[in-house]
Amino acid sequence: MIALPADVLATDASGGWEGQSMDSNTGNINPNKETAMSWAEHQRIVCNSGGLLAGDIVILPDEVKKVFDNLKSAFTVTGSKFVVRVSKGIHQPTTNPHMQLYLQGTFKEKGLTYLKAGGKKFHLNLSAIDTAEKTDSFQWKGVQFSYIHDGMSYNWPVNAVITMKRPTIGRRNSVSAVDLQAFIKKGEEEKRAAEANAVQEKFDAAWKALAAKYKPSNAATKNFYKGDTVMHLKCNRPFHIKYDPVAGVINKTNPTGTVIEVA
C-alpha cells in the first residue's frame, strides 16, 4: 500500500528510473529522466497520484478494468498483493510529460515476499501546474494513469487536462515540494522581518521627536514600544508617557496610563 512517499520504490526495468533505454521505434538511446527533480520528488508525485483512483473505476474491457483495479489495490489496500515501481523518471517534458510505472504482483515463500517477474506497464501522465507562490515556476502533478492493451491506450481518469513544460530555457522552471515550501517559508520570514522593521522605525521616529523636545536622561524601556507599558520620563519636568503603536505617537499619561495629551 502506498500511503507515504517513502512507500514508492524504483525498479531496474527499462534501464532504471534515471538510467537510459533504447527507443524501439528509432533505435536511439534516450535518458529515462529529463528533469532535475530528485527521487524524493518522484516519490511524492506518485504517492499523491493515488487519489486519481478514488471511487469505482468504470472502464472496458473487463481485462483492462481488472488491471486498473489491481493498480488501485496497490495504492489503497493494506497488504495488497500488488505493488507499483517507478521504471522511468519524468521525461518528454515538452511533448508528452509522464513517468513510467510497473504494476507487479507478489508471492510469498517461506515467510518472505517476492516480486513476480514482468508486470503491467503504466504511464503516469503529468501536468505542469503553475505555483501561485512563485512566479514563473510550476510543479509536476500526476493527472492520469495510462495503460496499453491490445494496441489501444486506456486512461483513468478518462479525461485529464495536461499542461506541458514550455521549451524556452529560463522560463517557468519546475520546483520541488520541498523547495517550494522553503521559498514560501523564506517569504513569510522576510515579510515578518519587514513588518517588525517598519514597527521599529515608526517607534524610533516618535522617540526621536520626544527626545529632541524634552531631552530626557533615561532611554525607552525594553517593551515600551509595544504600547502596553507606562514609563516615567526623566527630564526637567518629569511625567509619565505611553506609546500608541497604531498612531505612532507618544502620549503624556497619568501613572496608570490614562492619556492626557500628545507629548
C-alpha positions as CSV (number, residue, x, y, z in Angstrom):
1,M,0.0,0.0,0.0
2,I,1.3,3.4,-0.9
3,A,0.5,5.7,2.0
4,L,3.6,7.8,2.2
5,P,6.1,9.0,-0.5
6,A,8.7,6.6,1.1
7,D,6.5,3.7,0.1
8,V,7.2,4.4,-3.6
9,L,10.1,2.3,-4.8
10,A,12.0,2.0,-8.1
11,T,12.8,-0.9,-10.4
12,D,15.7,-1.6,-12.8
13,A,13.2,-2.4,-15.5
14,S,13.6,-0.3,-18.7
15,G,17.1,0.8,-17.6
16,G,16.1,2.2,-14.2
17,W,14.3,5.4,-13.3
18,E,17.2,7.6,-14.0
19,G,19.2,5.4,-16.4
20,Q,18.9,5.1,-20.2
21,S,16.9,2.9,-22.6
22,M,16.6,2.3,-26.3
23,D,13.6,3.7,-28.3
24,S,12.2,0.6,-30.1
25,N,10.9,2.8,-32.9
26,T,14.2,4.6,-33.7
27,G,16.9,2.5,-32.0
28,N,18.2,5.7,-30.3
29,I,19.4,5.6,-26.7
30,N,17.5,8.1,-24.6
31,P,17.7,9.2,-21.0
32,N,14.9,7.8,-18.8
33,K,14.8,11.1,-16.8
34,E,14.7,14.5,-18.4
35,T,14.3,16.7,-15.3
36,A,16.3,17.9,-12.3
37,M,13.6,16.6,-10.0
38,S,15.1,14.3,-7.2
39,W,14.0,10.8,-6.4
40,A,12.1,12.2,-3.3
41,E,10.1,14.4,-5.6
42,H,9.3,11.5,-7.9
43,Q,8.1,9.6,-4.9
44,R,5.9,12.5,-3.8
45,I,4.3,12.8,-7.2
46,V,3.5,9.0,-7.4
47,C,2.2,8.9,-3.9
48,N,-0.2,11.9,-4.4
49,S,-1.4,10.3,-7.6
50,G,-3.2,7.6,-5.8
51,G,-6.1,10.0,-5.3
52,L,-6.8,9.6,-9.1
53,L,-8.0,6.1,-8.4
54,A,-10.6,7.0,-5.8
55,G,-14.1,5.7,-6.4
56,D,-15.2,3.0,-8.8
57,I,-13.2,2.6,-12.0
58,V,-15.6,2.3,-14.9
59,I,-13.7,1.2,-17.9
60,L,-14.0,-1.6,-20.5
61,P,-13.0,-4.2,-21.5
62,D,-13.0,-6.3,-18.3
63,E,-9.4,-7.3,-18.7
64,V,-8.4,-3.6,-18.6
65,K,-10.7,-2.9,-15.6
66,K,-9.1,-5.7,-13.7
67,V,-5.6,-4.2,-14.3
68,F,-6.8,-0.8,-13.1
69,D,-8.5,-2.3,-10.1
70,N,-5.2,-4.1,-9.2
71,L,-3.4,-0.7,-9.6
72,K,-5.9,0.8,-7.2
73,S,-5.3,-2.0,-4.8
74,A,-1.5,-1.3,-4.8
75,F,-2.3,2.2,-3.6
76,T,-5.2,1.7,-1.2
77,V,-5.2,-1.8,0.2
78,T,-3.0,-2.8,3.2
79,G,-1.2,-6.0,2.4
80,S,-2.2,-5.8,-1.3
81,K,-0.6,-8.5,-3.5
82,F,0.3,-5.7,-6.0
83,V,3.0,-3.1,-5.8
84,V,3.9,-0.1,-8.1
85,R,7.5,0.5,-9.1
86,V,8.9,3.5,-11.0
87,S,10.8,2.4,-14.0
88,K,11.4,5.8,-15.7
89,G,11.6,9.2,-14.2
90,I,9.9,12.3,-15.7
91,H,10.6,12.5,-19.4
92,Q,9.4,14.1,-22.6
93,P,8.5,17.2,-20.5
94,T,7.7,19.5,-23.5
95,T,5.8,17.0,-25.7
96,N,4.3,14.2,-23.5
97,P,5.2,14.6,-19.9
98,H,5.0,11.3,-18.0
99,M,6.6,8.8,-15.8
100,Q,6.7,5.0,-16.4
101,L,5.5,2.7,-13.7
102,Y,5.3,-1.1,-13.4
103,L,2.4,-2.8,-11.6
104,Q,3.8,-6.1,-10.3
105,G,2.3,-8.9,-8.3
106,T,3.9,-10.6,-5.3
107,F,4.1,-14.0,-3.9
108,K,5.2,-15.4,-0.6
109,E,7.6,-18.3,0.0
110,K,8.9,-19.4,3.4
111,G,7.5,-16.3,5.0
112,L,9.3,-14.0,2.6
113,T,7.6,-11.8,-0.1
114,Y,8.9,-11.7,-3.6
115,L,8.1,-9.8,-6.7
116,K,6.7,-11.7,-9.7
117,A,8.6,-11.3,-12.9
118,G,7.3,-8.9,-15.6
119,G,4.3,-6.8,-14.7
120,K,1.9,-4.4,-16.3
121,K,3.4,-1.2,-17.6
122,F,1.7,2.1,-17.0
123,H,2.3,5.7,-17.8
124,L,1.6,8.3,-15.1
125,N,0.7,11.4,-17.3
126,L,1.8,14.6,-15.7
127,S,0.8,18.2,-15.9
128,A,2.9,21.3,-15.2
129,I,0.8,23.2,-12.6
130,D,1.7,26.8,-12.1
131,T,2.5,27.8,-8.5
132,A,0.8,30.9,-7.2
133,E,3.5,31.4,-4.6
134,K,6.5,31.5,-7.0
135,T,6.3,33.4,-10.3
136,D,7.3,31.6,-13.5
137,S,7.5,28.2,-11.6
138,F,5.5,25.1,-11.7
139,Q,5.1,21.7,-10.0
140,W,4.7,18.4,-11.8
141,K,1.4,16.7,-10.8
142,G,0.1,13.3,-11.8
143,V,-3.2,13.7,-13.6
144,Q,-3.9,10.4,-15.4
145,F,-2.8,6.7,-15.5
146,S,-2.5,5.3,-19.0
147,Y,-2.3,1.6,-19.9
148,I,-2.0,-0.1,-23.4
149,H,-3.9,-3.2,-24.1
150,D,-4.1,-4.9,-27.5
151,G,-2.5,-1.8,-29.1
152,M,-5.1,0.6,-27.6
153,S,-4.5,3.1,-24.9
154,Y,-6.8,3.2,-21.9
155,N,-6.8,6.1,-19.4
156,W,-8.1,6.8,-16.0
157,P,-9.4,9.3,-15.2
158,V,-10.7,9.2,-18.8
159,N,-10.3,12.9,-19.3
160,A,-7.4,15.0,-18.0
161,V,-6.0,18.4,-18.7
162,I,-2.3,18.2,-19.4
163,T,-0.1,21.3,-19.5
164,M,3.4,20.7,-20.7
165,K,6.6,22.4,-19.7
166,R,7.5,25.3,-22.1
167,P,10.6,24.6,-24.1
168,T,12.0,28.1,-23.5
169,I,15.1,28.0,-21.3
170,G,15.0,30.0,-18.1
171,R,11.2,30.4,-18.0
172,R,8.7,28.6,-15.9
173,N,11.1,26.3,-14.1
174,S,9.9,23.2,-12.2
175,V,10.1,23.4,-8.4
176,S,10.0,20.6,-5.9
177,A,7.6,20.5,-3.0
178,V,10.5,20.9,-0.5
179,D,12.0,23.8,-2.4
180,L,8.6,25.5,-2.8
181,Q,7.9,25.2,1.0
182,A,11.4,26.6,1.7
183,F,10.6,29.5,-0.7
184,I,7.3,30.2,1.0
185,K,8.8,30.0,4.5
186,K,11.6,32.4,3.4
187,G,9.0,34.8,2.0
188,E,7.0,34.6,5.3
189,E,10.1,35.2,7.3
190,E,11.1,38.2,5.1
191,K,7.6,39.6,5.4
192,R,7.6,39.3,9.2
193,A,11.1,40.9,9.4
194,A,9.9,43.8,7.2
195,E,6.8,44.3,9.3
196,A,9.0,44.3,12.5
197,N,11.4,46.7,10.9
198,A,8.5,49.0,10.0
199,V,7.2,48.9,13.6
200,Q,10.6,49.7,14.9
201,E,11.2,52.6,12.5
202,K,7.8,54.0,13.4
203,F,8.6,54.0,17.1
204,D,12.2,55.3,16.6
205,A,10.8,58.3,14.8
206,A,8.3,59.0,17.7
207,W,11.0,58.6,20.3
208,K,13.5,60.8,18.4
209,A,10.9,63.6,18.3
210,L,10.2,63.2,22.0
211,A,13.9,63.2,22.9
212,A,14.6,66.3,20.8
213,K,11.7,68.1,22.6
214,Y,12.3,67.1,26.2
215,K,16.0,65.8,26.3
216,P,15.3,63.0,28.8
217,S,18.1,61.4,30.8
218,N,16.6,57.9,30.5
219,A,16.0,55.7,27.5
220,A,12.9,53.8,26.5
221,T,12.4,50.6,28.4
222,K,12.6,47.3,26.6
223,N,8.9,46.7,25.9
224,F,7.8,50.4,25.8
225,Y,7.5,50.3,22.0
226,K,4.8,47.6,22.3
227,G,2.4,50.2,23.7
228,D,1.4,48.3,26.9
229,T,3.9,49.9,29.3
230,V,3.7,53.2,31.2
231,M,7.1,54.8,31.6
232,H,8.3,57.7,33.8
233,L,10.2,60.1,31.6
234,K,13.1,61.9,33.4
235,C,13.5,65.4,32.2
236,N,13.3,69.0,33.6
237,R,9.6,68.4,34.4
238,P,9.2,64.6,34.7
239,F,6.0,63.0,33.5
240,H,4.5,59.6,32.6
241,I,4.3,58.5,28.9
242,K,2.8,55.7,26.9
243,Y,3.3,54.8,23.3
244,D,0.4,54.4,20.9
245,P,1.7,51.9,18.2
246,V,-1.2,52.4,15.9
247,A,-1.0,56.2,15.7
248,G,2.8,56.1,16.1
249,V,2.8,58.8,18.8
250,I,3.9,59.0,22.5
251,N,1.3,60.4,24.9
252,K,1.6,62.1,28.3
253,T,-0.4,60.0,30.8
254,N,-1.2,59.7,34.4
255,P,0.7,56.9,36.4
256,T,-2.0,54.3,35.4
257,G,-1.7,55.1,31.7
258,T,-4.7,57.3,31.1
259,V,-3.9,59.6,28.2
260,I,-3.7,63.3,29.0
261,E,-2.3,64.7,25.7
262,V,0.3,64.1,23.0
263,A,3.7,64.5,24.5
